[in-house]
Amino acid sequence: MKLFRPVFGAAVLVACLDRAALATTQNVIFNGTITATCALVVATNGTMTVSPDLQSLSSHNSGGSAGTVTLTTTGGVSLSVDPVTTTTVPAADSTATTWTPTYSASGAHTIAETGSATALTVPGADLVAVNLAGTKGGSNRFASGNYQATVTLRCE
């Protein structure tokens, strides 16, 4: 009888080893949330040149160039330019200048040149051209010297 227990235990173990294990499964769920977002990266700064009548200093004038910005968005955002608030002008220029920033875009979104906000409803990437024009009124003219203005492109 003493021998029977170990032999029986070994026989049961061999019988269990011969059977396949029962399979079991579980589902692993993944969640993710992406909020409406936009990334702006300045590629090049713009250049303003003066018009022959000295009343316009603009990136649109001959020899001027737009600043360029790459935009990547999930959609659900708005693109706009803020009014110019930061300027540097030579001391000799003491008359008022009206600054008008505009932008246009090509790529996932086609935006004709505008100064107003534009809704970007779908995701994608764009190249945004940012322009700036400064104008003098009446008999006022731009003076010689260095001019600088900052345009804020906003995506929110």
C-alpha positions in Angstrom: 0.0 0.0 0.0 2.9 2.3 0.7 4.0 1.8 -2.9 0.5 2.4 -4.3 0.3 6.1 -3.4 3.5 7.2 -5.2 2.6 5.1 -8.2 -0.9 6.4 -8.3 0.4 10.0 -7.9 2.8 9.5 -10.8 0.1 8.0 -13.0 -2.2 11.0 -12.4 0.7 13.4 -13.1 1.5 11.7 -16.4 -2.2 11.8 -17.3 -2.3 15.5 -16.6 0.8 16.2 -18.6 -0.7 14.6 -21.6 -3.7 17.1 -21.7 -3.4 20.6 -23.3 -3.9 23.5 -20.9 -7.1 25.4 -21.3 -6.6 28.8 -23.1 -7.8 32.0 -21.7 -8.0 35.5 -23.1 -8.4 39.1 -21.9 -9.0 42.3 -23.8 -6.6 45.2 -23.2 -8.3 48.6 -24.0 -6.3 51.6 -25.0 -7.7 55.2 -24.8 -6.2 58.4 -26.1 -7.3 62.0 -26.3 -6.0 64.6 -28.6 -7.1 68.2 -28.0 -7.4 70.7 -30.8 -3.9 72.0 -31.2 -1.7 73.9 -33.6 2.1 74.2 -33.9 3.8 77.2 -35.6 7.5 77.3 -36.5 9.0 80.4 -38.2 10.9 79.4 -41.3 12.0 82.8 -42.5 11.6 86.4 -41.3 10.1 88.9 -43.7 11.7 91.9 -45.5 10.0 95.3 -46.1 11.1 97.7 -48.8 10.0 101.2 -49.5 7.9 102.3 -52.5 9.2 104.9 -55.0 6.9 107.6 -53.4 8.2 106.8 -49.9 4.7 106.3 -48.5 4.7 102.5 -48.3 7.1 100.2 -46.5 5.9 96.7 -47.3 6.9 93.1 -47.9 4.7 93.4 -51.0 6.9 96.1 -52.6 9.6 95.2 -55.1 12.4 93.5 -53.3 10.4 92.7 -50.2 9.5 89.3 -49.0 6.9 87.6 -46.8 7.9 85.9 -43.6 7.1 82.1 -43.7 5.8 79.9 -41.0 5.1 76.2 -41.0 1.8 75.3 -39.4 0.7 71.9 -38.3 -2.8 71.4 -36.7 -5.3 68.8 -35.6 -8.0 71.1 -36.9 -10.6 72.8 -34.7 -8.5 75.9 -34.4 -8.5 79.5 -35.7 -5.6 81.2 -37.5 -5.1 85.0 -37.2 -2.7 87.9 -37.0 -2.6 90.4 -34.1 -2.3 94.1 -34.7 1.3 95.3 -34.7 2.3 96.5 -31.3 6.1 96.5 -31.4 7.9 98.7 -33.8 11.3 100.3 -34.1 11.7 103.4 -36.3 14.5 105.9 -36.8 14.3 109.1 -34.8 13.8 111.1 -38.0 10.5 109.4 -38.6 8.1 111.3 -36.4 4.8 110.9 -38.4 2.2 108.2 -37.9 2.4 104.9 -39.7 -0.5 102.6 -40.2 0.7 99.0 -40.0 -1.4 96.3 -41.7 -0.4 92.6 -41.2 -1.9 89.9 -43.4 -1.3 86.2 -44.1 -2.2 83.5 -46.6 -1.7 79.8 -46.5 -1.2 76.8 -48.8 -1.1 73.1 -48.1 -3.9 71.3 -46.3 -5.8 74.6 -46.1 -6.0 77.2 -48.9 -6.4 80.7 -47.5 -6.3 83.8 -49.7 -4.5 86.8 -48.2 -6.5 88.2 -45.3 -6.1 90.0 -42.0 -9.1 88.3 -40.5 -9.3 85.1 -38.5 -9.8 81.9 -40.4 -11.2 78.6 -39.0 -9.1 75.5 -39.7 -11.5 72.7 -39.3 -9.5 69.7 -40.6 -6.0 68.5 -39.7 -3.0 69.1 -41.8 0.2 71.1 -42.5 0.5 74.4 -44.3 3.1 77.0 -45.3 1.8 80.4 -44.1 3.1 83.6 -45.8 3.0 86.6 -43.4 3.1 90.1 -44.9 3.3 93.5 -43.4 2.6 96.9 -44.9 3.3 100.3 -43.3 1.7 103.3 -44.9 2.0 107.0 -44.4 -0.9 109.4 -45.1 -1.1 112.8 -46.8 2.2 114.4 -47.5 4.1 112.3 -44.9 7.0 110.1 -46.0 9.2 107.4 -44.5 12.6 108.7 -43.4 15.9 107.0 -44.0 17.0 104.5 -41.3 16.2 101.1 -40.0 12.6 100.0 -39.4 11.5 96.8 -37.6 8.0 95.6 -36.7 6.8 92.4 -35.1 3.8 90.5 -36.4 2.2 87.9 -34.1 0.7 85.0 -36.0 -1.8 83.3 -33.7 -3.3 79.8 -33.9 -5.7 78.9 -31.1 
